């Protein structure tokens, strides 16, 4: 990657910086907890993007976030 193509973290919105910082915890949490960290990061980034493009659902989105989300499908062995 060219240096000019890199994005400075300082120029990102706080929500995105916080979500990316959460990735830094991966090396100190058990591997079994990585999926939870990735799901949380995905949710936070999706929320930030929805806020940026104006599609955030307000109170309805809050209710949706309160609902349990299905985990990843794991193969049966």
QUIFENRA-V58872 format. One record per residue. N is the residue number from 1. OMEGA is omega in degrees with one decimal (* if undefined). D_FIRST is the distance of its C-alpha to the first C-alpha in Angstrom with 1 decimal. Layout:
n=N omega=OMEGA d_first=D_FIRST
n=N omega=OMEGA d_first=D_FIRST
This chain:
n=1 omega=178.4 d_first=0.0
n=2 omega=179.3 d_first=3.8
n=3 omega=-179.7 d_first=6.5
n=4 omega=-179.4 d_first=8.3
n=5 omega=-178.5 d_first=6.6
n=6 omega=178.8 d_first=7.4
n=7 omega=177.7 d_first=11.0
n=8 omega=179.8 d_first=13.7
n=9 omega=-178.6 d_first=16.0
n=10 omega=-178.3 d_first=19.0
n=11 omega=-178.8 d_first=18.6
n=12 omega=174.5 d_first=19.0
n=13 omega=-177.1 d_first=22.5
n=14 omega=-178.7 d_first=24.4
n=15 omega=-179.2 d_first=24.8
n=16 omega=176.3 d_first=21.1
n=17 omega=179.7 d_first=20.7
n=18 omega=179.4 d_first=23.7
n=19 omega=178.9 d_first=22.5
n=20 omega=177.7 d_first=19.2
n=21 omega=178.4 d_first=21.4
n=22 omega=176.9 d_first=23.5
n=23 omega=179.7 d_first=20.8
n=24 omega=179.5 d_first=21.4
n=25 omega=-175.6 d_first=24.9
n=26 omega=-177.5 d_first=24.0
n=27 omega=179.3 d_first=24.5
n=28 omega=176.1 d_first=28.0
n=29 omega=179.5 d_first=29.3
n=30 omega=179.2 d_first=30.7
n=31 omega=-179.9 d_first=28.7
n=32 omega=179.6 d_first=31.3
n=33 omega=-177.1 d_first=30.3
n=34 omega=-179.9 d_first=26.6
n=35 omega=179.2 d_first=27.5
n=36 omega=179.0 d_first=29.3
n=37 omega=179.6 d_first=26.4
n=38 omega=179.0 d_first=24.1
n=39 omega=178.1 d_first=26.9
n=40 omega=179.3 d_first=27.4
n=41 omega=178.8 d_first=23.8
n=42 omega=179.4 d_first=23.8
n=43 omega=-178.6 d_first=27.0
n=44 omega=178.5 d_first=26.0
n=45 omega=177.8 d_first=22.8
n=46 omega=177.5 d_first=25.0
n=47 omega=180.0 d_first=27.6
n=48 omega=178.4 d_first=25.3
n=49 omega=178.4 d_first=24.1
n=50 omega=177.2 d_first=27.7
n=51 omega=-179.1 d_first=28.7
n=52 omega=-177.6 d_first=26.2
n=53 omega=175.6 d_first=27.4
n=54 omega=-179.5 d_first=31.0
n=55 omega=177.3 d_first=31.6
n=56 omega=-172.7 d_first=32.4
n=57 omega=179.6 d_first=35.8
n=58 omega=-177.1 d_first=37.4
n=59 omega=179.0 d_first=40.3
n=60 omega=177.9 d_first=39.8
n=61 omega=178.0 d_first=36.3
n=62 omega=178.0 d_first=37.7
n=63 omega=179.8 d_first=40.3
n=64 omega=-179.7 d_first=37.7
n=65 omega=-179.7 d_first=35.6
n=66 omega=179.6 d_first=38.8
n=67 omega=177.4 d_first=39.4
n=68 omega=178.7 d_first=38.3
n=69 omega=177.9 d_first=35.2
n=70 omega=178.3 d_first=35.3
n=71 omega=178.7 d_first=33.3
n=72 omega=178.4 d_first=31.1
n=73 omega=178.8 d_first=33.2
n=74 omega=179.5 d_first=33.7
n=75 omega=177.5 d_first=35.3
n=76 omega=-178.8 d_first=38.9
n=77 omega=* d_first=39.7
